[in-house]
Amino acid sequence: MASPRISRVFGAVNIGSFRISAMIAGISETGEMIVLGSGHRASQGIKRGYVTDMAAATYAVRDAIERAEKMANTSVSSVWIGCSGAGLASQVAQVEIDIGGRRIEQDDIDHLLVAGRDVIQPDGRMVLHAQPAHYTLDGAHGVTNPRGLHAERLGVDIHVMLADGAPVRNITEAVQNAHLEVEAVVGSPVAAGHACLSPEERDLGVALIEMGAEVTNVSVHLSGMLVGLASIPMGSADITDAIASAFGIRRFQAERLKCVNGSAIASPADHREMIPVNAPGEETTGPLARHADDKNRIPRAELVSVITSQLGRLMEDVNKALKTLGFNGQRGQQVVLTGGGAELVGLADYAQSALGKPVRIGRAPQLKGLAETHVKPGFATLSGLVLYAAADPVDIRSVGSAYQSTTRYSGLGLVNRVYRAVREYF
């Protein structure tokens, strides 16, 4: 059977503190998303979502995208970037215009979106995107496309994602230095939401907790859009560090213990189970761990105790963030956990008890061609990036350029206007 013909290709790079992952996907002629190749490698030059070593970060990005290109047997020249740090923040802006009871045309919608630019208040920060979430007709919410309807007043709720300018420019430059053009920088909560949340959840109200290595992003979605965001500078790597410190072992040993033997739920049998600190074949290397027996084994109960102690601190901060974001009552029921940290055994049950709300694990969607190793919570944001790119959401900053010509210019302003026009058309 012949392979489906690809009409458009998307490249995505998710820059995390633990790993940098890349994906190349395409849209077939039938509209199906097909993953052509994906790859990942250990992160370098990134600390809590910020670039700390430009050369190391550039090398890691180039290596990750080359692995994806080798698997896809094709190359990409531009990518969409996922960003989890950089001081992400979210706000909802609202604007209305008079229609006068007549039928709404596309020009009215464009005029409304152009008017929305004036209500955005970035306060000196960088706007990553400003997208219309849904429209209102005479105060009635939930309108996805008002064209062809009648109303006295037409309004729109605009979701704005903000970030600190300098960290975003550093991330962008690291990717550009890897010989790639940047289509856009996308906040990871937005990308993860595309991958993990159903339209019904986004409409009814859901909290998405993206637990990365060094940053945990808490976002609240309601009425189809992201309405609030909080970042916590703590993640699964802090659990690894706590294990390494408690038992006096190396970080790679602590990471292996956490992933292979760790759990967020204690069991009565944990006290009787002794787990080896060293991997098979390494039994005679390195010093004995603290609290270990003569075979360098530790009680599983102590490992679980260290893990749950760190999780308790994290869930306290998550609870505070949810209360600050107003996620409670009838609209605050469902919680979705995703990110690499969500792969810890028993985490959903632990979080459900700690938060007092039903919790499920959000995984990467089953895209055609996606490697089995990448159908995990840790790669949900990466899959969400290509889904976001394919959706091609409207940004109000690129709408309605025709309305800008109504501004009157004179003197030096007229000269600058002519110069910009010449640059644009020639």
Backbone torsions as a table, in degrees:
resi	resn	phi	psi	omega
1	MET	NA	131.5	-177.5
2	ALA	-68.7	146.6	178.1
3	SER	-70.3	145.1	179.6
4	PRO	-64.8	144.1	-179.1
5	ARG	-78.2	131.9	-177.8
6	ILE	-93.5	127.0	-178.0
7	SER	-93.2	-26.6	179.7
8	ARG	-153.1	141.9	-177.4
9	VAL	-115.8	139.8	178.0
10	PHE	-122.4	141.1	173.6
11	GLY	-115.9	142.0	-179.0
12	ALA	-139.8	143.0	176.0
13	VAL	-133.2	121.8	176.3
14	ASN	-102.3	119.0	-174.7
15	ILE	-100.4	104.3	179.7
16	GLY	-113.5	172.8	-179.6
17	SER	-82.5	-21.3	-180.0
18	PHE	-99.6	-43.1	179.3
19	ARG	-142.1	154.3	171.1
20	ILE	-113.9	122.7	-175.7
21	SER	-121.0	152.8	-177.7
22	ALA	-137.2	150.6	179.6
23	MET	-145.0	141.6	172.5
24	ILE	-120.8	122.0	-177.8
25	ALA	-134.5	159.4	-179.9
26	GLY	-136.8	157.8	174.8
27	ILE	-100.8	124.4	179.0
28	SER	-77.5	171.6	179.9
29	GLU	-64.5	-20.3	178.0
30	THR	-89.9	0.5	178.6
31	GLY	89.5	8.0	-178.8
32	GLU	-86.6	136.5	176.0
33	MET	-81.7	125.9	-178.7
34	ILE	-125.3	125.3	176.9
35	VAL	-81.0	121.7	-179.0
36	LEU	-90.2	-31.5	-179.9
37	GLY	-171.2	149.6	177.0
38	SER	-149.0	153.4	-179.9
39	GLY	-160.5	162.3	177.7
40	HIS	-152.1	163.7	177.3
41	ARG	-153.7	166.8	178.7
42	ALA	-63.1	142.0	-179.3
43	SER	-73.0	146.8	174.5
44	GLN	-138.6	144.0	175.5
45	GLY	71.5	15.6	179.8
46	ILE	-124.7	130.7	178.1
47	LYS	-134.5	117.5	-179.0
48	ARG	50.3	40.4	175.8
49	GLY	86.2	-1.2	-179.0
50	TYR	-109.8	144.8	176.0
51	VAL	-75.6	123.6	178.6
52	THR	-113.8	-14.6	177.3
53	ASP	-145.4	104.6	-173.2
54	MET	-61.8	-45.3	-177.3
55	ALA	-64.6	-43.1	-179.5
56	ALA	-66.4	-41.2	179.4
57	ALA	-65.1	-41.5	178.6
58	THR	-61.7	-43.7	179.3
59	TYR	-61.9	-42.3	-179.3
60	ALA	-65.6	-40.2	178.3
61	VAL	-64.2	-46.1	-179.6
62	ARG	-62.0	-41.2	-179.9
63	ASP	-64.8	-43.9	-179.0
64	ALA	-63.8	-44.6	-177.4
65	ILE	-70.1	-33.2	177.8
66	GLU	-67.1	-35.0	176.4
67	ARG	-65.1	-41.2	177.8
68	ALA	-67.1	-40.4	179.9
69	GLU	-65.1	-37.6	179.0
70	LYS	-65.0	-40.8	179.2
71	MET	-69.4	-37.2	-178.2
72	ALA	-80.6	-16.6	-176.1
73	ASN	59.0	34.7	176.0
74	THR	-155.3	163.8	-179.3
75	SER	-118.9	159.7	176.3
76	VAL	-126.4	150.2	-179.9
77	SER	-107.8	-14.4	-179.7
78	SER	-141.0	152.0	-176.2
79	VAL	-141.3	159.7	169.7
80	TRP	-99.0	134.5	-174.0
81	ILE	-106.7	135.6	172.0
82	GLY	-97.2	133.0	-175.8
83	CYS	-128.9	126.6	-179.6
84	SER	-108.0	-15.9	-179.8
85	GLY	-103.8	-133.5	175.3
86	ALA	59.9	25.1	176.1
87	GLY	62.1	44.5	-177.9
88	LEU	-57.5	140.8	175.8
89	ALA	-146.9	157.4	-175.9
90	SER	-133.1	145.2	174.6
91	GLN	-147.6	157.6	177.2
92	VAL	-116.4	121.7	178.5
93	ALA	-105.3	143.6	-178.7
94	GLN	-125.1	141.1	178.8
95	VAL	-147.7	148.7	178.8
96	GLU	-135.4	151.3	172.5
97	ILE	-134.5	158.0	177.5
98	ASP	-80.7	135.7	176.1
99	ILE	-110.7	-31.7	177.1
100	GLY	80.9	22.6	176.2
101	GLY	84.8	-5.0	-178.1
102	ARG	-84.6	177.6	179.9
103	ARG	-73.3	138.5	-178.0
104	ILE	-82.9	126.6	177.8
105	GLU	-106.9	171.6	179.9
106	GLN	-62.4	-33.9	177.7
107	ASP	-61.6	-36.1	178.0
108	ASP	-64.9	-42.0	179.4
109	ILE	-64.2	-44.0	178.6
110	ASP	-62.6	-41.2	179.4
111	HIS	-62.9	-39.2	178.3
112	LEU	-63.7	-43.9	-178.7
113	LEU	-67.7	-36.4	175.7
114	VAL	-64.0	-40.8	177.6
115	ALA	-64.1	-26.7	179.6
116	GLY	-66.8	-21.8	179.2
117	ARG	-61.9	-33.8	-175.7
118	ASP	-74.0	-18.7	-177.6
119	VAL	-93.2	-6.6	176.9
120	ILE	-74.8	129.3	180.0
121	GLN	-121.3	86.1	-177.0
122	PRO	-73.4	-16.4	179.3
123	ASP	53.7	45.4	176.6
124	GLY	82.1	3.1	-179.6
125	ARG	-98.6	168.4	-179.4
126	MET	-87.0	135.3	175.8
127	VAL	-90.8	113.6	177.7
128	LEU	-76.4	-41.6	173.2
129	HIS	-158.6	156.4	176.8
130	ALA	-139.9	99.9	-170.0
131	GLN	-119.5	137.4	174.3
132	PRO	-67.6	123.5	-178.5
133	ALA	-88.1	-54.2	174.6
134	HIS	-157.9	161.5	-174.4
135	TYR	-104.9	162.2	175.3
136	THR	-126.9	139.7	175.2
137	LEU	-116.1	110.4	-179.1
138	ASP	53.4	39.5	177.7
139	GLY	88.7	-10.2	179.5
140	ALA	-81.6	125.6	-174.4
141	HIS	-91.5	172.6	171.5
142	GLY	86.9	17.3	179.5
143	VAL	-89.9	119.8	-179.4
144	THR	-85.3	-35.1	179.3
145	ASN	-143.0	103.9	-175.9
146	PRO	-81.2	-3.4	-176.0
147	ARG	-60.7	130.7	178.9
148	GLY	91.9	-8.6	178.4
149	LEU	-93.7	164.0	178.1
150	HIS	-107.5	145.9	179.5
151	ALA	-163.8	155.7	171.8
152	GLU	-79.9	-41.8	179.7
153	ARG	-134.1	137.8	178.8
154	LEU	-114.9	128.0	179.8
155	GLY	-128.5	168.2	178.7
156	VAL	-148.4	142.4	170.9
157	ASP	-98.9	124.6	-175.8
158	ILE	-111.5	123.9	175.6
159	HIS	-88.4	125.9	-177.8
160	VAL	-117.5	125.2	174.7
161	MET	-104.1	123.3	-178.1
162	LEU	-112.9	156.9	176.5
163	ALA	-154.4	161.4	174.2
164	ASP	-70.5	134.0	-172.4
165	GLY	-64.4	-47.7	-174.1
166	ALA	-62.3	-47.0	178.4
167	PRO	-61.6	-37.0	178.7
168	VAL	-66.8	-39.9	178.0
169	ARG	-64.9	-35.6	177.3
170	ASN	-64.8	-43.4	178.6
171	ILE	-63.8	-44.1	179.0
172	THR	-60.7	-43.3	-178.7
173	GLU	-66.9	-36.5	178.4
174	ALA	-61.4	-38.4	178.7
175	VAL	-73.6	-41.4	178.7
176	GLN	-64.3	-35.5	177.2
177	ASN	-65.9	-20.5	175.6
178	ALA	-86.6	17.4	175.8
179	HIS	66.3	40.3	177.3
180	LEU	-129.6	139.9	172.6
181	GLU	-83.7	149.4	-177.9
182	VAL	-103.5	115.0	176.0
183	GLU	-69.4	-47.2	179.6
184	ALA	-170.1	155.6	171.4
185	VAL	-101.0	124.6	-174.7
186	VAL	-115.1	128.7	174.8
187	GLY	-61.0	131.5	-175.6
188	SER	-58.8	-32.6	176.6
189	PRO	-61.8	-32.4	178.1
190	VAL	-69.6	-46.7	180.0
191	ALA	-65.3	-44.4	179.9
192	ALA	-62.9	-35.2	177.2
193	GLY	-63.1	-38.7	176.9
194	HIS	-63.2	-33.1	-175.6
195	ALA	-85.2	-36.3	-167.2
196	CYS	-105.0	-24.1	-170.7
197	LEU	-104.2	138.7	175.6
198	SER	-83.2	157.9	177.1
199	PRO	-56.5	-36.2	180.0
200	GLU	-65.1	-42.6	178.7
201	GLU	-63.2	-43.9	-179.5
202	ARG	-63.9	-29.2	-179.5
203	ASP	-81.9	-43.2	-176.4
204	LEU	-74.1	-31.5	-177.2
205	GLY	120.8	119.6	-177.6
206	VAL	-151.4	146.2	174.1
207	ALA	-105.5	129.4	178.8
208	LEU	-108.7	118.7	179.3
209	ILE	-108.2	109.2	-179.1
210	GLU	-99.0	103.7	-174.7
211	MET	-95.7	98.1	178.3
212	GLY	-90.9	-166.7	-178.0
213	ALA	-70.8	-43.6	-174.4
214	GLU	-128.9	-2.8	178.5
215	VAL	-137.4	135.4	173.2
216	THR	-116.6	117.0	178.9
217	ASN	-98.2	129.2	177.8
218	VAL	-111.9	116.4	-179.7
219	SER	-124.8	143.5	179.5
220	VAL	-112.9	128.7	-179.9
221	HIS	-115.3	134.7	-177.8
222	LEU	-153.3	141.5	179.3
223	SER	54.5	35.3	174.0
224	GLY	85.8	5.3	-178.9
225	MET	-144.6	162.6	176.3
226	LEU	-77.5	122.2	-174.1
227	VAL	-113.0	-10.9	179.8
228	GLY	-162.6	150.2	-175.4
229	LEU	-148.6	137.6	174.6
230	ALA	-139.2	140.7	179.2
231	SER	-113.2	134.8	179.1
232	ILE	-115.5	122.0	-177.4
233	PRO	-77.6	59.5	-179.9
234	MET	-154.4	144.5	-179.9
235	GLY	-159.0	-160.5	-174.9
236	SER	-68.7	-26.3	177.8
237	ALA	-66.0	-28.4	177.0
238	ASP	-68.1	-31.9	174.6
239	ILE	-66.9	-42.9	177.2
240	THR	-59.3	-45.1	179.6
241	ASP	-63.3	-37.7	179.0
242	ALA	-65.1	-38.6	178.0
243	ILE	-65.8	-45.7	-179.9
244	ALA	-60.6	-41.3	-179.8
245	SER	-69.8	-41.4	-176.5
246	ALA	-65.6	-35.1	-175.4
247	PHE	-109.0	1.0	178.3
248	GLY	63.4	43.7	-177.2
249	ILE	-122.1	174.6	-179.5
250	ARG	-76.7	157.5	-178.6
251	ARG	-61.0	-40.7	-177.5
252	PHE	-66.6	-31.8	176.0
253	GLN	-68.9	-42.0	179.2
254	ALA	-64.1	-39.1	178.9
255	GLU	-64.2	-41.6	179.0
256	ARG	-65.3	-43.3	178.1
257	LEU	-59.7	-43.2	-179.2
258	LYS	-63.0	-45.7	-174.5
259	CYS	-75.7	-38.2	-173.9
260	VAL	-88.1	-43.1	-173.6
261	ASN	-115.3	-7.8	-174.7
262	GLY	-76.2	158.3	177.4
263	SER	-158.2	152.1	176.0
264	ALA	-90.9	-4.9	-178.3
265	ILE	-120.9	126.3	179.3
266	ALA	-79.0	151.2	178.7
267	SER	-128.6	146.4	178.6
268	PRO	-58.1	-26.0	-178.3
269	ALA	-81.0	-8.3	-176.2
270	ASP	-59.9	-34.9	-177.1
271	HIS	-68.1	-26.4	-178.7
272	ARG	-90.6	-13.9	-176.0
273	GLU	-93.9	123.3	176.7
274	MET	-104.4	129.0	-177.2
275	ILE	-115.2	139.0	-177.7
276	PRO	-73.8	138.8	177.0
277	VAL	-76.7	-38.5	-178.5
278	ASN	-88.1	151.8	175.5
279	ALA	-76.2	161.9	177.8
280	PRO	-54.6	132.1	-178.2
281	GLY	93.2	-9.6	-179.0
282	GLU	-112.2	14.6	-171.9
283	GLU	-59.2	-31.1	-175.1
284	THR	-97.1	5.0	-177.3
285	THR	-104.4	145.9	174.7
286	GLY	79.7	162.9	179.9
287	PRO	-76.0	165.9	176.6
288	LEU	-72.2	142.2	176.5
289	ALA	-72.5	155.1	175.6
290	ARG	-62.7	137.3	-178.6
291	HIS	70.5	11.8	-178.5
292	ALA	-89.0	158.5	174.3
293	ASP	-85.4	-173.5	-176.0
294	ASP	-67.9	-14.4	175.9
295	LYS	-97.8	14.4	-179.9
296	ASN	58.1	47.6	175.3
297	ARG	-116.4	145.9	-179.8
298	ILE	-119.4	153.2	175.8
299	PRO	-66.1	132.7	179.0
300	ARG	-60.2	-30.5	-179.7
301	ALA	-60.4	-38.2	-179.8
302	GLU	-69.2	-38.0	176.9
303	LEU	-62.3	-47.1	179.7
304	VAL	-62.4	-36.5	179.4
305	SER	-63.3	-42.5	178.1
306	VAL	-64.1	-43.7	-179.0
307	ILE	-62.2	-49.0	-176.6
308	THR	-68.1	-29.2	176.9
309	SER	-64.2	-44.7	177.7
310	GLN	-68.1	-40.0	178.7
311	LEU	-62.8	-35.5	178.6
312	GLY	-60.5	-41.9	177.8
313	ARG	-64.8	-42.7	-179.4
314	LEU	-64.3	-45.0	-177.8
315	MET	-66.7	-29.4	173.8
316	GLU	-61.5	-45.6	178.6
317	ASP	-66.7	-37.7	177.7
318	VAL	-63.9	-42.9	178.6
319	ASN	-60.5	-43.5	178.0
320	LYS	-62.3	-41.8	179.9
321	ALA	-64.0	-42.0	-179.9
322	LEU	-63.9	-39.8	178.3
323	LYS	-66.7	-41.4	178.1
324	THR	-62.8	-35.5	-179.3
325	LEU	-82.9	0.1	177.3
326	GLY	74.9	25.3	-179.3
327	PHE	-88.9	87.1	-179.5
328	ASN	-157.4	179.4	178.5
329	GLY	67.7	-150.4	-176.3
330	GLN	-64.1	-32.4	-175.8
331	ARG	-88.0	-3.2	-175.6
332	GLY	-116.4	65.0	-175.3
333	GLN	-109.3	-49.8	-171.9
334	GLN	-91.8	134.0	175.1
335	VAL	-123.9	135.9	177.9
336	VAL	-120.3	126.1	178.7
337	LEU	-102.1	131.6	176.9
338	THR	-145.2	-174.4	-175.2
339	GLY	92.7	166.3	-178.0
340	GLY	-59.1	-34.3	179.9
341	GLY	-66.5	-21.3	-178.6
342	ALA	-75.1	-4.7	179.3
343	GLU	-82.6	-4.3	178.4
344	LEU	-65.0	132.5	-178.9
345	VAL	-59.3	131.4	175.1
346	GLY	80.1	5.0	-174.8
347	LEU	-65.4	-38.3	-178.8
348	ALA	-61.5	-43.4	178.7
349	ASP	-65.2	-41.0	179.3
350	TYR	-63.6	-46.7	-178.7
351	ALA	-64.4	-37.2	179.1
352	GLN	-62.0	-39.9	178.0
353	SER	-70.9	-41.1	-176.9
354	ALA	-71.8	-35.7	-176.0
355	LEU	-95.1	-17.3	-178.9
356	GLY	69.6	28.4	-179.7
357	LYS	-139.8	152.7	175.9
358	PRO	-63.2	134.8	-175.7
359	VAL	-128.3	136.0	171.5
360	ARG	-129.3	160.8	178.4
361	ILE	-91.4	128.0	178.2
362	GLY	-96.0	117.8	-178.3
363	ARG	-107.2	167.0	175.0
364	ALA	-63.0	140.9	-179.5
365	PRO	-67.2	156.8	-178.6
366	GLN	-79.5	77.1	177.4
367	LEU	-79.2	144.1	179.6
368	LYS	-62.4	129.6	177.9
369	GLY	89.1	-5.7	-178.6
370	LEU	-74.2	129.1	-179.2
371	ALA	-61.1	144.9	-177.6
372	GLU	-59.0	-35.2	-179.6
373	THR	-67.8	-15.7	-178.7
374	HIS	-104.0	4.7	174.7
375	VAL	-91.7	62.3	-176.7
376	LYS	-137.1	161.2	178.6
377	PRO	-56.8	-32.5	-178.4
378	GLY	-66.4	-15.1	-179.5
379	PHE	-115.3	12.3	-179.4
380	ALA	-64.1	-42.0	-179.4
381	THR	-63.2	-38.5	179.1
382	LEU	-62.0	-46.8	177.5
383	SER	-63.4	-37.8	178.8
384	GLY	-63.0	-29.9	179.5
385	LEU	-64.4	-44.5	-179.8
386	VAL	-71.9	-32.5	175.9
387	LEU	-66.6	-40.1	177.1
388	TYR	-63.5	-44.1	-179.8
389	ALA	-62.9	-41.2	-179.2
390	ALA	-68.7	-32.2	179.4
391	ALA	-68.6	-24.9	177.8
392	ASP	48.2	60.4	-176.9
393	PRO	-64.7	148.3	-179.9
394	VAL	-72.0	136.3	173.7
395	ASP	-115.4	128.3	-173.9
396	ILE	-65.2	-17.6	-179.7
397	ARG	-74.3	-13.0	-179.1
398	SER	-113.0	15.7	-176.3
399	VAL	-110.6	142.7	167.6
400	GLY	71.4	42.0	179.6
401	SER	-62.3	-22.8	-178.6
402	ALA	-64.0	-29.1	-178.2
403	TYR	-72.0	-20.2	-178.3
404	GLN	-68.4	-22.8	-177.4
405	SER	-72.3	-9.9	-179.6
406	THR	-77.9	-10.3	178.8
407	THR	-73.0	137.4	-179.3
408	ARG	-90.3	134.7	-179.5
409	TYR	-122.4	152.2	175.1
410	SER	-152.7	160.7	176.2
411	GLY	60.1	-134.6	-178.4
412	LEU	-62.6	-33.7	178.1
413	GLY	-61.1	-38.2	178.4
414	LEU	-66.0	-40.5	178.7
415	VAL	-61.9	-45.1	179.4
416	ASN	-63.4	-37.5	180.0
417	ARG	-64.1	-43.9	179.5
418	VAL	-64.3	-41.2	-179.4
419	TYR	-61.9	-42.7	179.4
420	ARG	-65.9	-36.9	179.3
421	ALA	-65.0	-41.9	178.9
422	VAL	-62.9	-43.5	178.7
423	ARG	-60.8	-38.1	-175.2
424	GLU	-73.3	-39.8	-171.9
425	TYR	-98.7	-10.6	-179.8
426	PHE	-126.7	NA	NA
